[in-house]
Amino acid sequence: MNTKRISAILIALAASFTLFAQGRVTTRKYRIADFQDKMTKVVLSQDEMLAQALRQEVINNWTSTVFEFCSLEQFESLKTNDNYYFLIPLESKFKGEEEPGIVFLTLLKGGAGASEGISEMFEVISLPLAPAAGVGERNLLYVGAIVKAVQEFTLAAMESENAAYKREAWFGSSLDKSIKKKDFYIADEDISASVSEKDLEKFKARPGFHIVSAADADEKYISRDPSAAVGFVVAPFIPSEGSFSYKLILDADSQRLCHISRHKISEKSAEGFLSSDLNPFGNRK
């Protein structure tokens, strides 16, 4: 093999290694590799009840990094600093919505891009927290599960490129068999108006399916009933074109968020759990 050809091969190999390195730094897993080495700034909402709940649940559940609480004003002055990650409640407006419908708990990475606006910050994960029009007592009850889920996903994404890129799939994949076999409790208010009476009767007939009051569903979660899984819905108070309904399933024993699905709200698919969401539960097969 002549010298020129050897040189050409070496140059090509060097170029390929450079491209690989350049591609690697753009992967999601790579970009959050420093997560546990940085401080997490927890941005407290101007909604006093949500701020108190978030503060307490972070103290109780956030174990992956050191953290400090900060105000929205402090966040604005710090967001370009890449020494920080930010856990922040943010309103989101989907295409077609007249106003933001839902508040999401979002983990953002600080950096220079933030000078162009919060939308330019690197988003690790966003999970539905409450209606944007106002946080209710039931939403506050489940803040801890959302905090833990943000942390759980981020740690998984640090280890797996698949998890890092498939954020919705990570929470929306097939239900864990242990959850499917538990008794399922759902508040009547969280069942979509689109579910037919025929389907409701079918579900009620299942020995492990329980349609109860909101207070009774929440009590299963609060008491950490080891035999129970609980459904909960986050949707806008007044949906408009483009609004989504998020359906959450939580394991009462561990108070862990196990599954999220969503659908676009329409005349045929009102907010809440649809028949297709409820089908896996209550069967004893």
C-alpha angles and dihedrals in degrees: 000000000000125000095248092055092048090051091049091052092048091050091049091049091049090050092050092051090050092050091048091052091047091050092048095058090058096056118108093233091054094047093057096040089108095052096111092045093058133070119253114223111206109210111213117220122239085235099094097208093049091046092053093047093047092048093052096043093049089051089049100042115017106099104143100080142010110268143192131190121239141174127249089255091055090048090056091055095044104038095096091056111101091202089081143064116200127218103198139162107236132182114232128205116199123208108280096022116124092210135007107282106188139036113222127198101232134188112210132180117228119235148131093283089070089076086075091055140289091279088067093058119105108260116210098182141334123202128185114260112165145329111289091229092066142332114246130204092257091055091053090054092062099042091100092057090051092049091051091047093053089052094044093051094046093052090048091049090053088060101036131045087197092059092042093057100035099057098152092042090052090063097027102049123111115313117260109257091233090060094047090055095052125093108269120221121191131172114240088233090061094058113097118248084230092071108103124234088242091057092045091055090048092053094045090055092061112098094222098045119091127183105195142155119287089250092054093047091049091048091060088056096043092049092047092232104200092211097051139091116187131208124214134176131215113191138140117278089230110025120206134184107306096025120138133210116216120207117202128193118197133188105233096206097056094024085228126153103237105171142013128188131166141194135193110256115241141147089274095042112041121187117284136051113332124210090260090057092051099045097088094058135085098019115128096200 
